[in-house]
Amino acid sequence: MPLLDSLTDTSHRPEHLLADKAYSHPSTRRELRRRRIRHTIPERSDQIKRRKDKRSAGGRPPAFDPERYKLRNTVERGFGRFKQWRGIATRYDKYARTYLGGVLLAATVILAR
């Protein structure tokens, strides 16, 4: 998990992680628990079905707070604003440093509006 690794390098541990169903894999949840990072990630329908098919051996469902998950909408709207910047949305830049500069420029202009 490169993003979490970079946060660990700065000795900053996130208070809570909000993620979509793409991050619902058991290994992701296990890694977040290992790092003691609370998270709100909905279960995918195939995972729910598999757990229910196993009956009591399937264990209990992971904790999920729907009210907290609604806060994720703010992040999605932010990504939507970045998509207005074609160079950012399609990642034309060859180097990560140049791309980061473009993201910071776009964020500054969006914030200034």
C-alpha positions in Angstrom: 0.0 0.0 0.0 2.2 2.8 -1.3 0.1 5.6 0.0 0.0 4.2 3.6 3.7 3.5 3.4 4.4 7.2 2.5 2.3 8.3 5.4 4.3 6.0 7.7 7.5 7.6 6.5 6.3 11.0 7.8 5.2 9.4 11.1 1.6 10.4 10.5 -1.1 7.8 11.0 -4.5 8.5 9.5 -7.4 8.6 12.0 -9.8 6.9 9.7 -9.8 5.6 6.1 -12.8 5.9 3.8 -12.7 3.7 0.7 -15.0 2.2 -1.9 -15.8 -1.5 -2.6 -12.6 -1.9 -4.7 -10.6 -1.9 -1.5 -12.8 -4.4 0.2 -10.3 -7.3 -0.2 -9.6 -9.2 3.1 -5.9 -8.6 2.7 -6.5 -4.8 2.6 -8.6 -5.0 5.7 -6.0 -7.1 7.4 -3.2 -4.6 6.6 -5.3 -1.7 7.9 -6.0 -3.6 11.2 -2.3 -4.4 11.5 -1.5 -0.7 11.1 -4.3 0.1 13.6 -6.1 2.3 11.1 -9.9 2.4 11.5 -11.7 2.1 8.2 -15.1 2.3 6.6 -15.2 0.1 3.5 -18.5 -1.5 2.2 -18.5 -5.2 1.5 -18.8 -6.3 -2.1 -21.9 -8.4 -2.9 -19.9 -11.5 -3.8 -18.1 -11.3 -0.4 -21.5 -11.0 1.4 -22.8 -14.0 -0.5 -19.7 -16.1 0.2 -19.8 -15.2 3.9 -23.5 -16.1 4.1 -23.0 -19.3 2.2 -20.6 -20.4 4.9 -23.2 -19.8 7.6 -21.6 -19.4 11.1 -18.2 -20.4 9.7 -18.3 -17.3 7.5 -17.8 -15.0 10.5 -19.5 -11.8 11.2 -19.7 -8.9 8.7 -17.0 -6.2 9.0 -18.2 -3.0 10.8 -19.6 -0.4 8.4 -20.9 3.1 9.3 -23.1 4.4 6.5 -23.2 7.9 7.9 -19.5 8.2 7.9 -19.3 6.7 4.4 -21.5 9.5 3.1 -18.5 11.8 3.8 -16.7 10.1 1.0 -18.9 12.2 -1.4 -16.7 15.2 -0.7 -13.6 13.4 -1.9 -15.4 12.2 -5.1 -16.5 15.8 -5.9 -12.9 16.9 -5.5 -11.8 14.3 -8.0 -14.5 15.5 -10.3 -13.0 19.0 -10.2 -9.6 17.7 -11.1 -11.1 15.9 -14.1 -11.8 19.3 -15.6 -8.0 19.6 -16.1 -7.3 17.4 -19.0 -3.6 17.0 -18.4 -4.3 15.8 -14.8 -7.1 13.5 -15.7 -5.2 11.7 -18.5 -1.8 12.0 -16.8 0.2 13.3 -19.8 3.3 14.0 -17.7 6.1 11.5 -18.0 7.6 12.1 -14.5 5.8 11.8 -11.2 7.4 15.1 -10.0 6.0 17.0 -13.0 2.6 15.4 -12.5 2.6 16.4 -8.8 3.4 19.9 -9.8 0.4 19.9 -12.1 -1.9 18.6 -9.4 -0.7 21.2 -7.0 -1.2 23.9 -9.5 -4.7 22.7 -10.3 -5.5 22.4 -6.6 -4.3 26.0 -6.0 -6.5 27.3 -8.8 -9.5 25.3 -7.7 -9.1 26.5 -4.1 -8.7 30.2 -5.3 -12.0 30.1 -7.1 
